[in-house]
């Protein structure tokens, strides 16, 4: 069941971290993280890609509320536009499974299992 891993963080910190990771994944196409975080990010990213497949004002506002960016002038609109007009149409014929997790071995410092999560 998605969203049940605590990841050793308080609820608000965990939500903020996962929102940022999903945003970064949608922005760049792939990220490197631990396997457990990658599994949580996968469920959230796939939810928002599925949401973006139907382009309605309500869905855009839901995505706008979720995406976290503070780089450029009005970046949320640019990211939501990319999600709805570039990313989601690529998966129009696909029913889920928009991401892939590739395990890359243990991290040098603490031995945590690392993975790359990327859009298919």
C-alpha positions in Angstrom: 0.0 0.0 0.0 1.5 3.4 -1.0 2.3 5.9 1.6 2.9 3.6 4.5 6.6 3.8 4.8 7.8 6.3 7.5 11.4 6.7 6.2 12.6 7.8 9.6 11.1 11.3 9.3 8.2 13.3 10.8 5.1 13.4 8.7 5.5 16.9 7.4 9.2 16.4 6.6 8.4 13.2 4.8 5.7 14.7 2.7 7.9 17.7 1.8 10.8 15.4 0.8 8.6 13.2 -1.3 6.9 16.1 -3.0 10.3 17.6 -3.9 11.6 14.2 -5.1 8.5 13.7 -7.4 8.9 17.2 -8.8 12.6 16.6 -9.5 11.8 13.3 -11.2 9.2 14.9 -13.4 11.6 17.8 -14.2 14.7 15.8 -15.0 13.4 12.3 -15.9 15.5 10.4 -13.4 16.9 10.6 -9.9 19.3 8.5 -7.7 18.0 7.7 -4.2 17.6 4.7 -1.8 15.4 1.8 -2.8 12.7 2.5 -0.2 12.4 6.2 -1.1 12.3 5.2 -4.8 9.3 2.9 -4.1 7.5 5.7 -2.4 8.3 8.2 -5.1 7.1 5.8 -7.8 3.6 5.5 -6.3 3.3 9.3 -6.0 4.7 10.1 -9.4 2.5 7.6 -11.2 -0.5 9.1 -9.4 0.2 12.5 -10.8 1.0 11.3 -14.3 -2.3 9.4 -14.4 -4.0 12.6 -13.1 -2.4 14.6 -16.0 -3.7 12.2 -18.7 -7.0 14.0 -18.4 -6.4 17.7 -18.9 -9.0 19.5 -16.8 -8.8 22.6 -14.7 -9.4 20.6 -11.6 -6.6 18.2 -12.3 -4.2 21.1 -13.2 -5.0 22.8 -9.8 -4.4 19.5 -8.0 -1.0 19.2 -9.7 -0.3 22.8 -9.0 -1.0 22.3 -5.3 1.4 19.3 -5.2 4.4 20.5 -7.2 7.1 22.4 -5.2 9.4 24.7 -7.1 11.0 28.0 -6.2 13.6 28.6 -8.9 12.4 30.9 -11.6 9.5 33.4 -12.2 6.3 31.4 -11.8 7.9 28.0 -12.2 5.0 25.9 -11.0 3.0 26.8 -14.1 5.9 25.8 -16.3 6.2 22.4 -14.5 2.5 21.7 -14.6 2.4 22.7 -18.3 5.3 20.2 -18.9 3.5 17.5 -17.0 0.2 17.9 -18.8 1.6 18.7 -22.3 4.8 16.7 -22.6 5.0 13.9 -20.0 1.3 12.7 -19.8 0.7 12.4 -23.6 3.7 10.0 -23.9 1.8 7.6 -21.6 -1.7 8.0 -23.1 -1.9 4.4 -24.3 -0.3 3.0 -21.1 -2.2 2.0 -18.0 0.4 2.6 -15.3 4.0 1.5 -15.0 5.4 4.9 -16.0 8.6 4.5 -13.9 11.4 2.1 -13.6 13.6 1.4 -10.6 17.1 0.1 -11.2 19.1 -1.1 -8.2 22.7 0.1 -8.3 24.2 -1.5 -5.2 25.1 -0.2 -1.7 26.0 3.4 -0.8 29.6 3.7 0.2 29.1 5.6 3.5 26.4 3.6 5.2 25.7 0.6 3.0 22.1 1.7 2.1 20.8 0.0 -1.0 20.7 2.6 -3.8 18.6 2.8 -6.9 17.9 5.0 -9.9 14.2 5.8 -10.6 13.5 7.0 -14.1 10.5 7.6 -16.4 10.0 4.8 -18.9 
